[in-house]
């Protein structure tokens, strides 16, 4: 799951980087705060809900991926074209790294239990 930090969501003013990320992903990420996800899981009958913020790991992996993409730019451009590379590869990964670094985007692991009736 991917979440947004509370202070960013509650202000209803995403950063320019987050706006750019939303554009690049066609708004496909319908993100809530961690507390709202936890509340929805509890409402759905789950208990012992816990979260694990995986931002640091994902941020580091996304940075490595961006560096690899930049290193392989010539090969990728030859395969998919300059415009496709710019729009779907480098720009996406740059935007992802930016919102992970700003902590505006949080990859999260959820754990919860639900008893069978």
KANOR-V733354 format. One record per backbone hydrogen bond with DSSP energy under -1.0 kcal/mol. NH is the residue of the N-H (numbers start at 1). CO is the residue of the C=O. E is the energy in kcal/mol with one decimal. If there is no record, write none. Layout:
nh: <NH/NH>
co: <CO/CO>
e: <E/E>
This chain:
nh: <3/4/9/10/19/20/21/22/23/24/25/26/27/28/31/37/38/39/40/41/42/43/44/45/46/47/50/52/54/58/59/60/61/62/63/64/65/66/67/68/69/70/71/72/73/76/77/78/79/80/81/85/86/87/88/89/90/91/93/94/95/96/97/98/99/100/101/102/104/105/106/108/109/111/113>
co: <106/32/5/6/15/16/17/18/19/20/21/23/22/25/29/33/34/35/36/37/38/39/40/42/41/113/111/109/107/54/55/56/57/58/59/60/61/62/63/64/65/66/67/68/70/72/73/74/75/76/77/81/82/83/84/85/85/86/89/90/91/92/93/94/95/96/97/98/99/99/3/1/52/50/47>
e: <-3.0/-1.8/-2.2/-3.2/-2.5/-2.4/-2.4/-2.7/-2.0/-2.7/-1.8/-1.5/-2.8/-1.9/-1.2/-2.2/-2.7/-2.4/-2.4/-2.5/-2.5/-2.7/-1.6/-1.8/-2.5/-3.1/-2.7/-2.1/-2.8/-2.5/-3.2/-2.2/-2.4/-3.0/-2.2/-2.0/-2.3/-2.6/-2.4/-2.2/-2.6/-2.5/-2.4/-2.1/-1.3/-2.6/-3.2/-2.3/-1.5/-3.0/-2.5/-2.3/-2.8/-2.8/-2.6/-1.9/-1.4/-1.7/-2.5/-2.6/-2.4/-2.7/-2.5/-2.3/-2.3/-1.9/-2.7/-2.0/-1.5/-1.8/-3.2/-3.0/-2.2/-2.5/-2.7>
